[in-house]
Amino acid sequence: MLLILSMEKFIMKKQLSFSLLSSILFTTACTWAPLSGLGEKVRVLEPYEINSCTKKGKTTVSVKAEIAGIKRNKKTVEKELQRLARNAAPDLNGDTVVAASPVKNGIQTFFVYKCVDPQN
């Protein structure tokens, strides 16, 4: 009887550990930076693609790079940072963002440009 109870406890602990681990892994892959309506219209370009654009400013954005000591997926973090930069661009009258720095600890700076009708 004692052996059966010990086995049940062991199995329950394993199931709880698996559930907790699954939750953490799922959370680290989730996207937490939704794109706003205005942000949807903002493009992400490379520096060589903005020759006829007017620089409007810069924005620095940040997201969690790790959760509970577990590093989040690099691509997910980059996409979230781009979404946040795209969301910020309309506040500077911009329609395009270009990475101005590499991602470091979940933080990145973007230059904001106006490429469509850049004189306005």
C-alpha positions in Angstrom: 0.0 0.0 0.0 2.8 2.4 0.9 4.6 1.6 -2.4 1.4 2.5 -4.4 1.0 5.8 -2.5 4.6 6.6 -3.1 4.3 5.8 -6.8 1.1 8.0 -7.1 3.0 10.9 -5.4 5.9 10.4 -7.8 3.6 10.4 -10.8 1.7 13.5 -9.6 5.0 15.4 -9.1 6.2 14.4 -12.5 2.9 15.5 -14.1 3.1 18.8 -12.2 6.7 19.4 -13.3 5.8 18.6 -16.9 2.8 21.0 -16.8 4.9 23.7 -15.3 7.7 23.2 -17.8 5.2 23.1 -20.7 3.7 26.4 -19.5 7.1 28.1 -19.3 8.1 26.9 -22.7 4.8 27.9 -24.2 5.0 31.3 -22.6 8.6 31.9 -23.9 7.4 31.3 -27.5 4.3 33.5 -27.3 4.1 36.9 -28.8 3.1 39.6 -26.4 3.4 42.7 -28.6 0.3 43.1 -30.6 0.5 45.3 -33.7 -1.8 48.4 -33.6 -4.0 49.5 -36.5 -1.5 52.3 -37.4 1.4 50.1 -36.8 0.2 47.7 -39.5 0.9 50.4 -42.1 4.5 50.8 -41.0 7.2 49.0 -42.9 10.4 47.5 -41.6 13.2 48.2 -44.1 17.0 47.9 -44.3 19.3 50.9 -44.3 20.0 50.7 -48.1 16.2 50.9 -48.8 15.6 54.4 -47.4 17.5 56.7 -49.8 14.4 58.9 -50.6 13.0 58.9 -47.1 13.1 61.7 -44.4 14.3 60.8 -41.0 11.8 61.6 -38.3 13.5 60.4 -35.1 14.2 57.3 -33.2 12.5 55.0 -30.8 13.9 52.5 -28.3 11.7 49.5 -27.5 12.1 46.6 -25.1 10.6 43.2 -24.3 11.4 40.5 -21.8 14.4 38.6 -23.2 14.0 35.8 -20.6 11.3 34.5 -18.4 11.9 32.6 -15.2 15.6 32.4 -16.1 14.8 30.8 -19.5 15.9 32.7 -22.6 13.1 33.4 -25.0 13.3 32.5 -28.7 15.6 35.1 -30.4 13.3 35.4 -33.5 10.2 35.9 -31.3 12.0 38.7 -29.4 13.1 40.4 -32.6 9.6 40.2 -34.1 8.1 41.7 -30.9 10.6 44.6 -30.9 9.8 45.3 -34.6 6.1 45.4 -33.7 6.7 47.8 -30.9 8.8 50.0 -33.1 6.1 49.9 -35.9 3.5 50.9 -33.2 5.7 53.9 -32.1 6.5 55.2 -35.6 3.1 57.0 -36.3 3.7 59.1 -33.1 6.7 60.5 -34.9 4.9 60.9 -38.2 6.8 58.0 -39.6 5.8 55.1 -41.9 9.0 53.1 -41.9 11.4 51.8 -39.2 15.0 50.7 -39.6 17.0 48.9 -36.9 19.6 51.3 -35.5 21.2 48.8 -33.1 21.4 45.1 -32.5 19.1 43.5 -29.9 20.7 43.5 -26.5 18.9 42.0 -23.5 15.5 42.6 -25.2 16.2 46.2 -26.0 16.6 47.7 -29.5 16.7 51.1 -31.1 15.1 51.9 -34.4 15.3 55.0 -36.7 11.9 56.2 -37.8 11.5 57.5 -41.4 8.8 59.0 -43.6 9.1 57.4 -47.0 5.7 57.8 -48.5 5.4 61.5 -49.4 8.5 62.4 -47.3 8.1 66.1 -47.6 5.0 66.1 -45.3 
